[in-house]
Amino acid sequence: MRNRYFKNVSTLNLKSEQCTGCGRCIEVCPHNVFLIENRKTVIFDKDGCMECGACAKNCPFNALEVKPGVGCAAGIIKGWLTGTEPSCGCSDGGGDSCC
């Protein structure tokens, strides 16, 4: 079973034109978010991204961007640690979400 956070909220972004397919992101990603297809990295499971930033920090070609420690993944982790309802806090209460 894969870890799941909130759907469609990860800040992870891949600039495929800069990717060389070296596979470093696959080596460092704790949740197997990436695959290599046709000698390039592809985001296989964006909803599995916990925004740790390991991929972006270890990409020698700056092909990956992620805002580590922010966004919904950080909100969920904070909820787990404090025993409160996991939330990213970006909803205005009217059902709209900024995520």
Biopython code that builds the backbone (N, CA, C, O; Angstrom):
import numpy as np
from Bio.PDB.StructureBuilder import StructureBuilder

atoms = [
    (1, "MET", "N", (0.826, -1.177, 0.000)),
    (1, "MET", "CA", (0.000, 0.000, 0.000)),
    (1, "MET", "C", (0.875, 1.247, 0.000)),
    (1, "MET", "O", (1.843, 1.332, 0.756)),
    (2, "ARG", "N", (0.540, 2.199, -0.835)),
    (2, "ARG", "CA", (1.301, 3.438, -0.949)),
    (2, "ARG", "C", (0.783, 4.473, 0.045)),
    (2, "ARG", "O", (-0.406, 4.516, 0.360)),
    (3, "ASN", "N", (1.706, 5.308, 0.531)),
    (3, "ASN", "CA", (1.297, 6.424, 1.384)),
    (3, "ASN", "C", (0.517, 7.429, 0.560)),
    (3, "ASN", "O", (0.861, 7.682, -0.594)),
    (4, "ARG", "N", (-0.508, 7.993, 1.122)),
    (4, "ARG", "CA", (-1.327, 8.982, 0.443)),
    (4, "ARG", "C", (-1.479, 10.197, 1.326)),
    (4, "ARG", "O", (-1.662, 10.074, 2.537)),
    (5, "TYR", "N", (-1.407, 11.339, 0.742)),
    (5, "TYR", "CA", (-1.633, 12.581, 1.435)),
    (5, "TYR", "C", (-2.903, 13.169, 0.828)),
    (5, "TYR", "O", (-3.871, 12.433, 0.641)),
    (6, "PHE", "N", (-2.939, 14.424, 0.521)),
    (6, "PHE", "CA", (-4.073, 14.998, -0.187)),
    (6, "PHE", "C", (-3.808, 14.880, -1.682)),
    (6, "PHE", "O", (-2.659, 14.962, -2.116)),
    (7, "LYS", "N", (-4.858, 14.689, -2.469)),
    (7, "LYS", "CA", (-4.697, 14.554, -3.911)),
    (7, "LYS", "C", (-4.433, 15.911, -4.556)),
    (7, "LYS", "O", (-5.008, 16.930, -4.174)),
    (8, "ASN", "N", (-3.556, 15.889, -5.535)),
    (8, "ASN", "CA", (-3.279, 17.029, -6.404)),
    (8, "ASN", "C", (-2.822, 18.295, -5.674)),
    (8, "ASN", "O", (-3.217, 19.398, -6.052)),
    (9, "VAL", "N", (-2.008, 18.152, -4.651)),
    (9, "VAL", "CA", (-1.539, 19.331, -3.919)),
    (9, "VAL", "C", (-0.010, 19.428, -3.824)),
    (9, "VAL", "O", (0.507, 20.458, -3.391)),
    (10, "SER", "N", (0.696, 18.419, -4.203)),
    (10, "SER", "CA", (2.148, 18.440, -4.079)),
    (10, "SER", "C", (2.744, 19.561, -4.929)),
    (10, "SER", "O", (2.273, 19.839, -6.032)),
    (11, "THR", "N", (3.784, 20.195, -4.401)),
    (11, "THR", "CA", (4.476, 21.260, -5.129)),
    (11, "THR", "C", (5.538, 20.713, -6.077)),
    (11, "THR", "O", (6.249, 21.492, -6.713)),
    (12, "LEU", "N", (5.660, 19.411, -6.185)),
    (12, "LEU", "CA", (6.659, 18.763, -7.031)),
    (12, "LEU", "C", (6.458, 19.120, -8.501)),
    (12, "LEU", "O", (5.346, 19.049, -9.025)),
    (13, "ASN", "N", (7.560, 19.507, -9.160)),
    (13, "ASN", "CA", (7.520, 19.848, -10.579)),
    (13, "ASN", "C", (8.779, 19.322, -11.251)),
    (13, "ASN", "O", (9.879, 19.456, -10.716)),
    (14, "LEU", "N", (8.615, 18.727, -12.421)),
    (14, "LEU", "CA", (9.730, 18.185, -13.197)),
    (14, "LEU", "C", (9.887, 18.981, -14.483)),
    (14, "LEU", "O", (8.934, 19.140, -15.247)),
    (15, "LYS", "N", (11.100, 19.482, -14.717)),
    (15, "LYS", "CA", (11.428, 20.162, -15.970)),
    (15, "LYS", "C", (12.108, 19.126, -16.867)),
    (15, "LYS", "O", (13.330, 18.978, -16.845)),
    (16, "SER", "N", (11.308, 18.422, -17.645)),
    (16, "SER", "CA", (11.812, 17.272, -18.401)),
    (16, "SER", "C", (12.899, 17.643, -19.400)),
    (16, "SER", "O", (13.741, 16.807, -19.729)),
    (17, "GLU", "N", (12.896, 18.881, -19.889)),
    (17, "GLU", "CA", (13.932, 19.283, -20.841)),
    (17, "GLU", "C", (15.313, 19.339, -20.192)),
    (17, "GLU", "O", (16.322, 19.290, -20.897)),
    (18, "GLN", "N", (15.380, 19.439, -18.865)),
    (18, "GLN", "CA", (16.648, 19.474, -18.150)),
    (18, "GLN", "C", (17.063, 18.104, -17.618)),
    (18, "GLN", "O", (18.195, 17.928, -17.168)),
    (19, "CYS", "N", (16.159, 17.144, -17.669)),
    (19, "CYS", "CA", (16.439, 15.811, -17.132)),
    (19, "CYS", "C", (17.302, 15.012, -18.096)),
    (19, "CYS", "O", (17.064, 15.006, -19.304)),
    (20, "THR", "N", (18.312, 14.334, -17.544)),
    (20, "THR", "CA", (19.172, 13.465, -18.347)),
    (20, "THR", "C", (18.894, 11.987, -18.087)),
    (20, "THR", "O", (19.486, 11.117, -18.726)),
    (21, "GLY", "N", (17.990, 11.709, -17.147)),
    (21, "GLY", "CA", (17.680, 10.319, -16.823)),
    (21, "GLY", "C", (18.737, 9.645, -15.979)),
    (21, "GLY", "O", (18.881, 8.423, -16.030)),
    (22, "CYS", "N", (19.477, 10.414, -15.204)),
    (22, "CYS", "CA", (20.559, 9.839, -14.390)),
    (22, "CYS", "C", (20.031, 8.917, -13.286)),
    (22, "CYS", "O", (20.750, 8.026, -12.834)),
    (23, "GLY", "N", (18.782, 9.121, -12.849)),
    (23, "GLY", "CA", (18.176, 8.253, -11.851)),
    (23, "GLY", "C", (18.461, 8.608, -10.410)),
    (23, "GLY", "O", (18.053, 7.881, -9.505)),
    (24, "ARG", "N", (19.149, 9.704, -10.178)),
    (24, "ARG", "CA", (19.467, 10.095, -8.795)),
    (24, "ARG", "C", (18.196, 10.319, -7.985)),
    (24, "ARG", "O", (18.144, 9.957, -6.809)),
    (25, "CYS", "N", (17.175, 10.909, -8.592)),
    (25, "CYS", "CA", (15.905, 11.151, -7.884)),
    (25, "CYS", "C", (15.269, 9.843, -7.426)),
    (25, "CYS", "O", (14.683, 9.776, -6.346)),
    (26, "ILE", "N", (15.384, 8.821, -8.238)),
    (26, "ILE", "CA", (14.827, 7.511, -7.880)),
    (26, "ILE", "C", (15.567, 6.936, -6.679)),
    (26, "ILE", "O", (14.959, 6.323, -5.802)),
    (27, "GLU", "N", (16.865, 7.135, -6.644)),
    (27, "GLU", "CA", (17.682, 6.629, -5.538)),
    (27, "GLU", "C", (17.325, 7.281, -4.204)),
    (27, "GLU", "O", (17.343, 6.611, -3.172)),
    (28, "VAL", "N", (17.001, 8.571, -4.206)),
    (28, "VAL", "CA", (16.805, 9.295, -2.946)),
    (28, "VAL", "C", (15.349, 9.449, -2.523)),
    (28, "VAL", "O", (15.083, 9.797, -1.372)),
    (29, "CYS", "N", (14.410, 9.203, -3.414)),
    (29, "CYS", "CA", (12.991, 9.391, -3.076)),
    (29, "CYS", "C", (12.506, 8.279, -2.149)),
    (29, "CYS", "O", (12.571, 7.105, -2.511)),
    (30, "PRO", "N", (12.019, 8.635, -0.953)),
    (30, "PRO", "CA", (11.570, 7.610, -0.014)),
    (30, "PRO", "C", (10.216, 6.983, -0.368)),
    (30, "PRO", "O", (9.841, 5.971, 0.223)),
    (31, "HIS", "N", (9.484, 7.559, -1.312)),
    (31, "HIS", "CA", (8.143, 7.054, -1.632)),
    (31, "HIS", "C", (7.971, 6.609, -3.072)),
    (31, "HIS", "O", (6.841, 6.476, -3.543)),
    (32, "ASN", "N", (9.064, 6.377, -3.779)),
    (32, "ASN", "CA", (9.019, 5.842, -5.146)),
    (32, "ASN", "C", (8.096, 6.638, -6.055)),
    (32, "ASN", "O", (7.225, 6.077, -6.720)),
    (33, "VAL", "N", (8.293, 7.936, -6.077)),
    (33, "VAL", "CA", (7.459, 8.834, -6.864)),
    (33, "VAL", "C", (7.853, 8.829, -8.346)),
    (33, "VAL", "O", (7.042, 9.180, -9.203)),
    (34, "PHE", "N", (9.085, 8.434, -8.646)),
    (34, "PHE", "CA", (9.620, 8.558, -10.005)),
    (34, "PHE", "C", (9.867, 7.218, -10.677)),
    (34, "PHE", "O", (10.046, 6.190, -10.023)),
    (35, "LEU", "N", (9.871, 7.264, -12.014)),
    (35, "LEU", "CA", (10.272, 6.149, -12.868)),
    (35, "LEU", "C", (11.133, 6.719, -13.989)),
    (35, "LEU", "O", (11.105, 7.920, -14.260)),
    (36, "ILE", "N", (11.893, 5.846, -14.632)),
    (36, "ILE", "CA", (12.610, 6.226, -15.849)),
    (36, "ILE", "C", (11.850, 5.613, -17.021)),
    (36, "ILE", "O", (11.616, 4.405, -17.066)),
    (37, "GLU", "N", (11.473, 6.468, -17.965)),
    (37, "GLU", "CA", (10.836, 6.020, -19.200)),
    (37, "GLU", "C", (11.520, 6.727, -20.364)),
    (37, "GLU", "O", (11.678, 7.947, -20.352)),
    (38, "ASN", "N", (11.921, 5.960, -21.359)),
    (38, "ASN", "CA", (12.587, 6.529, -22.534)),
    (38, "ASN", "C", (13.767, 7.415, -22.152)),
    (38, "ASN", "O", (13.964, 8.499, -22.701)),
    (39, "ARG", "N", (14.547, 6.917, -21.189)),
    (39, "ARG", "CA", (15.775, 7.576, -20.732)),
    (39, "ARG", "C", (15.557, 8.931, -20.060)),
    (39, "ARG", "O", (16.465, 9.761, -20.016)),
    (40, "LYS", "N", (14.368, 9.147, -19.547)),
    (40, "LYS", "CA", (14.042, 10.373, -18.810)),
    (40, "LYS", "C", (13.248, 10.006, -17.566)),
    (40, "LYS", "O", (12.536, 9.002, -17.544)),
    (41, "THR", "N", (13.377, 10.823, -16.540)),
    (41, "THR", "CA", (12.557, 10.644, -15.349)),
    (41, "THR", "C", (11.148, 11.121, -15.646)),
    (41, "THR", "O", (10.950, 12.113, -16.347)),
    (42, "VAL", "N", (10.177, 10.409, -15.110)),
    (42, "VAL", "CA", (8.783, 10.838, -15.146)),
    (42, "VAL", "C", (8.240, 10.748, -13.725)),
    (42, "VAL", "O", (8.672, 9.914, -12.930)),
    (43, "ILE", "N", (7.295, 11.614, -13.427)),
    (43, "ILE", "CA", (6.634, 11.547, -12.131)),
    (43, "ILE", "C", (5.556, 10.486, -12.244)),
    (43, "ILE", "O", (4.566, 10.661, -12.955)),
    (44, "PHE", "N", (5.756, 9.396, -11.543)),
    (44, "PHE", "CA", (4.866, 8.242, -11.586)),
    (44, "PHE", "C", (3.717, 8.382, -10.586)),
    (44, "PHE", "O", (2.592, 7.964, -10.863)),
    (45, "ASP", "N", (4.005, 8.971, -9.427)),
    (45, "ASP", "CA", (3.023, 9.015, -8.344)),
    (45, "ASP", "C", (3.140, 10.328, -7.572)),
    (45, "ASP", "O", (3.620, 10.343, -6.438)),
    (46, "LYS", "N", (2.709, 11.415, -8.175)),
    (46, "LYS", "CA", (2.845, 12.740, -7.558)),
    (46, "LYS", "C", (2.126, 12.830, -6.218)),
    (46, "LYS", "O", (2.595, 13.523, -5.315)),
    (47, "ASP", "N", (1.001, 12.146, -6.074)),
    (47, "ASP", "CA", (0.267, 12.183, -4.806)),
    (47, "ASP", "C", (1.011, 11.461, -3.684)),
    (47, "ASP", "O", (0.658, 11.614, -2.515)),
    (48, "GLY", "N", (2.022, 10.688, -4.018)),
    (48, "GLY", "CA", (2.838, 10.025, -3.006)),
    (48, "GLY", "C", (3.973, 10.895, -2.493)),
    (48, "GLY", "O", (4.664, 10.522, -1.545)),
    (49, "CYS", "N", (4.169, 12.052, -3.114)),
    (49, "CYS", "CA", (5.253, 12.957, -2.717)),
    (49, "CYS", "C", (4.946, 13.588, -1.369)),
    (49, "CYS", "O", (3.868, 14.146, -1.164)),
    (50, "MET", "N", (5.908, 13.497, -0.443)),
    (50, "MET", "CA", (5.736, 14.102, 0.877)),
    (50, "MET", "C", (6.488, 15.423, 0.981)),
    (50, "MET", "O", (6.620, 15.982, 2.070)),
    (51, "GLU", "N", (6.978, 15.918, -0.142)),
    (51, "GLU", "CA", (7.660, 17.210, -0.218)),
    (51, "GLU", "C", (8.891, 17.296, 0.689)),
    (51, "GLU", "O", (9.146, 18.335, 1.297)),
    (52, "CYS", "N", (9.644, 16.209, 0.775)),
    (52, "CYS", "CA", (10.851, 16.231, 1.611)),
    (52, "CYS", "C", (11.975, 17.019, 0.955)),
    (52, "CYS", "O", (12.843, 17.544, 1.653)),
    (53, "GLY", "N", (11.977, 17.113, -0.373)),
    (53, "GLY", "CA", (12.983, 17.879, -1.091)),
    (53, "GLY", "C", (14.231, 17.124, -1.474)),
    (53, "GLY", "O", (15.129, 17.702, -2.086)),
    (54, "ALA", "N", (14.319, 15.848, -1.134)),
    (54, "ALA", "CA", (15.522, 15.072, -1.433)),
    (54, "ALA", "C", (15.804, 15.016, -2.935)),
    (54, "ALA", "O", (16.960, 15.098, -3.351)),
    (55, "CYS", "N", (14.779, 14.879, -3.730)),
    (55, "CYS", "CA", (14.970, 14.777, -5.180)),
    (55, "CYS", "C", (15.572, 16.061, -5.742)),
    (55, "CYS", "O", (16.546, 16.014, -6.493)),
    (56, "ALA", "N", (15.003, 17.195, -5.385)),
    (56, "ALA", "CA", (15.486, 18.476, -5.900)),
    (56, "ALA", "C", (16.900, 18.790, -5.418)),
    (56, "ALA", "O", (17.720, 19.309, -6.174)),
    (57, "LYS", "N", (17.176, 18.472, -4.161)),
    (57, "LYS", "CA", (18.502, 18.743, -3.612)),
    (57, "LYS", "C", (19.578, 17.872, -4.251)),
    (57, "LYS", "O", (20.742, 18.268, -4.320)),
    (58, "ASN", "N", (19.193, 16.691, -4.715)),
    (58, "ASN", "CA", (20.173, 15.756, -5.265)),
    (58, "ASN", "C", (20.203, 15.704, -6.783)),
    (58, "ASN", "O", (21.007, 14.964, -7.350)),
    (59, "CYS", "N", (19.354, 16.463, -7.456)),
    (59, "CYS", "CA", (19.345, 16.466, -8.924)),
    (59, "CYS", "C", (20.489, 17.339, -9.431)),
    (59, "CYS", "O", (20.473, 18.552, -9.222)),
    (60, "PRO", "N", (21.481, 16.743, -10.093)),
    (60, "PRO", "CA", (22.620, 17.535, -10.560)),
    (60, "PRO", "C", (22.283, 18.454, -11.739)),
    (60, "PRO", "O", (23.104, 19.285, -12.128)),
    (61, "PHE", "N", (21.097, 18.312, -12.299)),
    (61, "PHE", "CA", (20.719, 19.099, -13.476)),
    (61, "PHE", "C", (19.586, 20.083, -13.195)),
    (61, "PHE", "O", (19.055, 20.703, -14.117)),
    (62, "ASN", "N", (19.214, 20.226, -11.915)),
    (62, "ASN", "CA", (18.148, 21.144, -11.503)),
    (62, "ASN", "C", (16.851, 20.922, -12.280)),
    (62, "ASN", "O", (16.150, 21.873, -12.625)),
    (63, "ALA", "N", (16.547, 19.671, -12.543)),
    (63, "ALA", "CA", (15.340, 19.333, -13.293)),
    (63, "ALA", "C", (14.113, 19.203, -12.396)),
    (63, "ALA", "O", (12.992, 19.099, -12.893)),
    (64, "LEU", "N", (14.315, 19.209, -11.079)),
    (64, "LEU", "CA", (13.201, 19.038, -10.149)),
    (64, "LEU", "C", (13.067, 20.230, -9.227)),
    (64, "LEU", "O", (14.056, 20.808, -8.776)),
    (65, "GLU", "N", (11.825, 20.583, -8.958)),
    (65, "GLU", "CA", (11.514, 21.650, -8.012)),
    (65, "GLU", "C", (10.477, 21.125, -7.037)),
    (65, "GLU", "O", (9.543, 20.426, -7.430)),
    (66, "VAL", "N", (10.639, 21.458, -5.778)),
    (66, "VAL", "CA", (9.650, 21.148, -4.755)),
    (66, "VAL", "C", (9.897, 22.098, -3.593)),
    (66, "VAL", "O", (11.040, 22.437, -3.287)),
    (67, "LYS", "N", (8.837, 22.515, -2.964)),
    (67, "LYS", "CA", (8.972, 23.404, -1.809)),
    (67, "LYS", "C", (8.924, 22.535, -0.551)),
    (67, "LYS", "O", (7.846, 22.281, -0.015)),
    (68, "PRO", "N", (10.092, 22.077, -0.078)),
    (68, "PRO", "CA", (10.106, 21.197, 1.084)),
    (68, "PRO", "C", (9.665, 21.903, 2.351)),
    (68, "PRO", "O", (9.985, 23.068, 2.589)),
    (69, "GLY", "N", (8.918, 21.160, 3.158)),
    (69, "GLY", "CA", (8.500, 21.671, 4.453)),
    (69, "GLY", "C", (7.348, 22.651, 4.402)),
    (69, "GLY", "O", (7.037, 23.288, 5.408)),
    (70, "VAL", "N", (6.711, 22.783, 3.258)),
    (70, "VAL", "CA", (5.561, 23.670, 3.130)),
    (70, "VAL", "C", (4.401, 22.885, 2.550)),
    (70, "VAL", "O", (4.546, 21.714, 2.197)),
    (71, "GLY", "N", (3.287, 23.513, 2.456)),
    (71, "GLY", "CA", (2.162, 22.901, 1.770)),
    (71, "GLY", "C", (1.466, 21.844, 2.591)),
    (71, "GLY", "O", (1.646, 21.752, 3.805)),
    (72, "CYS", "N", (0.682, 21.060, 1.919)),
    (72, "CYS", "CA", (-0.196, 20.106, 2.575)),
    (72, "CYS", "C", (0.550, 18.962, 3.248)),
    (72, "CYS", "O", (0.126, 18.494, 4.304)),
    (73, "ALA", "N", (1.644, 18.504, 2.662)),
    (73, "ALA", "CA", (2.380, 17.409, 3.300)),
    (73, "ALA", "C", (2.886, 17.839, 4.671)),
    (73, "ALA", "O", (2.821, 17.068, 5.628)),
    (74, "ALA", "N", (3.386, 19.053, 4.770)),
    (74, "ALA", "CA", (3.856, 19.556, 6.067)),
    (74, "ALA", "C", (2.699, 19.653, 7.049)),
    (74, "ALA", "O", (2.864, 19.358, 8.232)),
    (75, "GLY", "N", (1.534, 20.064, 6.571)),
    (75, "GLY", "CA", (0.354, 20.161, 7.436)),
    (75, "GLY", "C", (-0.066, 18.808, 7.970)),
    (75, "GLY", "O", (-0.452, 18.683, 9.133)),
    (76, "ILE", "N", (0.009, 17.809, 7.135)),
    (76, "ILE", "CA", (-0.348, 16.453, 7.552)),
    (76, "ILE", "C", (0.629, 15.947, 8.603)),
    (76, "ILE", "O", (0.221, 15.383, 9.618)),
    (77, "ILE", "N", (1.913, 16.148, 8.358)),
    (77, "ILE", "CA", (2.929, 15.701, 9.311)),
    (77, "ILE", "C", (2.747, 16.425, 10.646)),
    (77, "ILE", "O", (2.862, 15.811, 11.707)),
    (78, "LYS", "N", (2.463, 17.723, 10.594)),
    (78, "LYS", "CA", (2.233, 18.479, 11.830)),
    (78, "LYS", "C", (1.038, 17.906, 12.589)),
    (78, "LYS", "O", (1.072, 17.791, 13.814)),
    (79, "GLY", "N", (-0.012, 17.548, 11.862)),
    (79, "GLY", "CA", (-1.180, 16.931, 12.492)),
    (79, "GLY", "C", (-0.831, 15.619, 13.175)),
    (79, "GLY", "O", (-1.277, 15.353, 14.291)),
    (80, "TRP", "N", (-0.034, 14.804, 12.500)),
    (80, "TRP", "CA", (0.385, 13.533, 13.098)),
    (80, "TRP", "C", (1.174, 13.776, 14.379)),
    (80, "TRP", "O", (0.955, 13.108, 15.389)),
    (81, "LEU", "N", (2.096, 14.740, 14.331)),
    (81, "LEU", "CA", (2.960, 14.997, 15.472)),
    (81, "LEU", "C", (2.223, 15.610, 16.655)),
    (81, "LEU", "O", (2.557, 15.331, 17.807)),
    (82, "THR", "N", (1.229, 16.439, 16.379)),
    (82, "THR", "CA", (0.511, 17.118, 17.457)),
    (82, "THR", "C", (-0.773, 16.413, 17.859)),
    (82, "THR", "O", (-1.416, 16.800, 18.835)),
    (83, "GLY", "N", (-1.152, 15.375, 17.109)),
    (83, "GLY", "CA", (-2.382, 14.646, 17.415)),
    (83, "GLY", "C", (-3.641, 15.394, 17.001)),
    (83, "GLY", "O", (-4.734, 15.084, 17.474)),
    (84, "THR", "N", (-3.493, 16.367, 16.132)),
    (84, "THR", "CA", (-4.643, 17.129, 15.649)),
    (84, "THR", "C", (-5.048, 16.632, 14.263)),
    (84, "THR", "O", (-4.347, 15.826, 13.652)),
    (85, "GLU", "N", (-6.169, 17.116, 13.784)),
    (85, "GLU", "CA", (-6.639, 16.748, 12.452)),
    (85, "GLU", "C", (-5.635, 17.237, 11.406)),
    (85, "GLU", "O", (-5.335, 18.430, 11.358)),
    (86, "PRO", "N", (-5.111, 16.339, 10.568)),
    (86, "PRO", "CA", (-4.170, 16.774, 9.535)),
    (86, "PRO", "C", (-4.836, 17.752, 8.568)),
    (86, "PRO", "O", (-5.895, 17.468, 8.007)),
    (87, "SER", "N", (-4.204, 18.895, 8.386)),
    (87, "SER", "CA", (-4.753, 19.919, 7.502)),
    (87, "SER", "C", (-3.632, 20.802, 6.994)),
    (87, "SER", "O", (-2.661, 21.069, 7.702)),
    (88, "CYS", "N", (-3.777, 21.247, 5.765)),
    (88, "CYS", "CA", (-2.783, 22.177, 5.230)),
    (88, "CYS", "C", (-3.141, 23.608, 5.570)),
    (88, "CYS", "O", (-2.325, 24.512, 5.390)),
    (89, "GLY", "N", (-4.368, 23.828, 6.065)),
    (89, "GLY", "CA", (-4.769, 25.156, 6.488)),
    (89, "GLY", "C", (-4.979, 26.140, 5.358)),
    (89, "GLY", "O", (-4.985, 27.349, 5.590)),
    (90, "CYS", "N", (-5.153, 25.655, 4.146)),
    (90, "CYS", "CA", (-5.287, 26.586, 3.037)),
    (90, "CYS", "C", (-6.728, 26.739, 2.569)),
    (90, "CYS", "O", (-6.982, 27.423, 1.577)),
    (91, "SER", "N", (-7.657, 26.128, 3.250)),
    (91, "SER", "CA", (-9.055, 26.301, 2.900)),
    (91, "SER", "C", (-9.612, 27.495, 3.651)),
    (91, "SER", "O", (-9.320, 27.683, 4.832)),
    (92, "ASP", "N", (-10.406, 28.295, 2.978)),
    (92, "ASP", "CA", (-10.991, 29.469, 3.631)),
    (92, "ASP", "C", (-12.284, 29.138, 4.364)),
    (92, "ASP", "O", (-12.958, 30.025, 4.887)),
    (93, "GLY", "N", (-12.620, 27.860, 4.396)),
    (93, "GLY", "CA", (-13.839, 27.435, 5.072)),
    (93, "GLY", "C", (-15.046, 27.405, 4.163)),
    (93, "GLY", "O", (-16.082, 26.846, 4.522)),
    (94, "GLY", "N", (-14.926, 27.996, 2.995)),
    (94, "GLY", "CA", (-16.044, 28.020, 2.054)),
    (94, "GLY", "C", (-15.969, 26.925, 1.026)),
    (94, "GLY", "O", (-16.707, 26.941, 0.041)),
    (95, "GLY", "N", (-15.079, 25.965, 1.243)),
    (95, "GLY", "CA", (-14.953, 24.870, 0.308)),
    (95, "GLY", "C", (-13.900, 25.116, -0.766)),
    (95, "GLY", "O", (-13.503, 24.183, -1.465)),
    (96, "ASP", "N", (-13.444, 26.356, -0.906)),
    (96, "ASP", "CA", (-12.391, 26.639, -1.863)),
    (96, "ASP", "C", (-11.073, 26.323, -1.210)),
    (96, "ASP", "O", (-10.928, 26.477, 0.003)),
    (97, "SER", "N", (-10.113, 25.885, -1.988)),
    (97, "SER", "CA", (-8.811, 25.545, -1.468)),
    (97, "SER", "C", (-7.745, 26.204, -2.312)),
    (97, "SER", "O", (-7.872, 26.273, -3.535)),
    (98, "CYS", "N", (-6.701, 26.687, -1.677)),
    (98, "CYS", "CA", (-5.619, 27.298, -2.428)),
    (98, "CYS", "C", (-4.581, 26.273, -2.840)),
    (98, "CYS", "O", (-3.644, 26.597, -3.570)),
    (99, "CYS", "N", (-4.735, 25.047, -2.383)),
    (99, "CYS", "CA", (-3.733, 24.018, -2.684)),
    (99, "CYS", "C", (-3.776, 23.631, -4.138)),
    (99, "CYS", "O", (-3.003, 22.777, -4.573)),
]
sb = StructureBuilder()
sb.init_structure("model")
sb.init_model(0)
sb.init_chain("A")
sb.init_seg("    ")
for serial, (resi, resn, name, xyz) in enumerate(atoms, 1):
    if name == "N":
        sb.init_residue(resn, " ", resi, " ")
    sb.init_atom(name, np.array(xyz, "f"), 0.0, 1.0, " ", f" {name:<3s}", serial, name[0])
structure = sb.get_structure()
